[in-house]
């Protein structure tokens, strides 16, 4: 498994002309492959625990269900956010510990201000004094992480 892509594999059996692939408790197969194939790849776009099994088919004869494989799809880890501020300009950076290609949503005071595939956002300029709160959410496909830690930027009016 890599991120949310699962590759199922099984031993080749020349008796079967096709294999039906089943997910969870569905009564209809999610896929059918030739009997000369012994792998099937499926992409999952929501976190959770999923089960898979196969049945070999030859004519009107279908095998018993194979063993069931359980796969857990976890959300990406929450980024760890830090900030550096000079005068009225800030730069945010965060960790990326996931092997997946992630997209990041950057929030200022609860409002989405940027979406990026980078692990930083530079040149955030402030026009008014105040306290600004930032956090980041990592996304893999449609699977979000929990929000990062919040960082606070305090802009003091000039004397």
KOLZA-962950 format. One line per 4 residues: their letters; for each residue z, x, y of C-alpha. Coordinates in Angstrom, 3 decimals, decimal comma. Example, Ala and Ser with C-alpha at 12.3 -4.5 7.8 and 13.67 -1.06 7.14 Angstrom:
2
as> 7,800 12,300 -4,500  7,140 13,670 -1,060
//
This chain:
159
xxxx> 0,000 0,000 0,000  -0,799 1,214 3,501  0,692 -0,816 6,330  -0,483 -4,335 5,483
xxxx> -3,312 -3,432 3,075  -2,419 -3,842 -0,593  -4,574 -2,492 -3,411  -3,845 -4,022 -6,799
xxxx> -4,977 -2,158 -9,906  -4,838 -2,782 -13,649  -6,031 -1,295 -16,920  -9,683 -1,851 -17,729
xxxx> -10,322 -4,178 -20,690  -13,974 -4,540 -21,801  -13,237 -7,964 -23,318  -13,072 -9,685 -19,907
xxxx> -16,179 -10,488 -17,851  -14,181 -11,292 -14,690  -10,650 -11,094 -13,367  -9,021 -13,808 -11,258
xxxx> -6,456 -12,563 -8,738  -3,578 -14,846 -7,751  -1,087 -14,669 -4,892  2,334 -16,302 -4,844
xxxx> 2,308 -19,757 -6,449  -1,295 -20,669 -5,600  -3,095 -22,383 -8,459  -6,507 -21,190 -7,281
xxxx> -7,369 -17,490 -7,268  -7,474 -15,637 -3,952  -10,226 -13,460 -5,385  -12,502 -12,898 -8,349
xxxx> -13,881 -9,507 -9,391  -16,284 -8,339 -12,076  -14,853 -7,300 -15,424  -16,077 -3,777 -14,710
xxxx> -13,739 -3,611 -11,701  -10,044 -2,878 -12,043  -8,913 -2,996 -8,401  -8,637 -5,606 -5,663
xxxx> -7,632 -5,102 -2,029  -5,947 -7,762 0,088  -4,779 -7,689 3,712  -1,568 -9,494 4,692
xxxx> -1,002 -10,362 8,363  2,551 -11,699 8,290  5,805 -10,045 7,251  7,393 -11,304 4,061
xxxx> 7,558 -10,862 0,294  4,383 -11,609 -1,636  3,715 -11,797 -5,375  0,444 -11,038 -7,162
xxxx> -0,823 -11,316 -10,730  -4,187 -11,389 -12,488  -5,817 -13,209 -15,395  -8,785 -11,877 -17,351
xxxx> -11,574 -14,353 -18,165  -14,202 -14,276 -20,927  -16,351 -17,418 -21,067  -13,929 -20,338 -21,267
xxxx> -11,014 -18,147 -22,370  -8,489 -17,099 -19,752  -5,706 -14,633 -20,514  -2,046 -15,203 -19,884
xxxx> -0,849 -14,080 -16,468  -0,270 -10,367 -16,105  3,037 -9,034 -14,925  3,861 -10,093 -11,368
xxxx> 3,968 -7,458 -8,666  6,176 -8,070 -5,623  5,138 -6,515 -2,310  7,205 -6,534 0,880
xxxx> 5,401 -6,397 4,217  7,793 -5,245 6,933  7,255 -5,421 10,678  6,731 -2,071 12,395
xxxx> 9,870 -0,225 13,478  11,135 -0,900 16,977  10,103 1,803 19,446  12,796 3,906 21,129
xxxx> 12,082 3,820 24,849  12,882 6,355 27,559  12,051 6,568 31,256  11,721 9,244 33,920
xxxx> 11,714 8,154 37,567  10,882 10,247 40,623  11,170 8,518 43,997  9,495 5,142 43,455
xxxx> 7,297 6,108 40,445  8,331 5,834 36,785  6,873 7,005 33,512  7,795 5,330 30,230
xxxx> 7,477 6,920 26,801  8,477 5,726 23,346  8,605 6,813 19,729  6,064 5,969 17,064
xxxx> 7,448 6,389 13,546  4,963 4,104 11,799  2,030 5,407 9,739  0,041 2,373 10,920
xxxx> -2,198 2,174 13,975  -0,077 0,217 16,411  -0,621 -1,526 19,710  2,224 -1,667 22,202
xxxx> 3,143 -4,359 24,678  5,100 -3,123 27,697  7,340 -5,595 29,518  8,879 -5,380 32,974
xxxx> 11,628 -7,899 33,663  10,402 -9,947 30,684  6,777 -10,081 31,875  3,974 -8,348 29,971
xxxx> 2,558 -5,650 32,267  0,440 -3,570 29,863  -1,011 -3,385 26,372  -1,863 0,061 25,048
xxxx> -2,355 2,122 21,902  -0,720 5,125 23,607  2,993 5,931 23,361  3,463 6,203 27,095
xxxx> 2,767 4,397 30,336  2,661 6,559 33,454  2,479 5,962 37,176  4,468 2,727 37,401
xxxx> 4,970 2,307 41,138  7,596 0,152 42,822  7,130 -1,408 46,259  10,635 -2,801 46,640
xxxx> 14,176 -1,637 46,069  15,925 -3,176 43,077  16,740 -2,822 39,415  13,832 -3,144 36,997
xxxx> 14,231 -3,611 33,243  11,607 -2,405 30,733  11,170 -2,797 26,988  8,330 -2,325 24,489
xxxx> 7,233 -4,250 21,396  5,082 -2,572 18,729  2,379 -4,677 17,054  0,566 -4,060 13,806
xxxx> -2,229 -6,639 13,713  -0,248 -9,822 14,414  3,059 -8,432 13,098  5,483 -7,605 15,953
xxxx> 8,462 -5,273 15,853  11,744 -6,261 17,351  11,963 -5,260 20,975  12,859 -1,676 21,825
xxxx> 15,970 -0,692 23,670  15,865 -1,660 27,338  15,693 0,956 30,053  16,698 0,335 33,637
xxxx> 15,028 1,755 36,731  16,983 1,582 39,965  14,942 1,951 43,144  17,086 2,619 46,230
xxx> 15,760 1,783 49,676  15,045 4,810 51,876  17,727 5,784 54,381
//
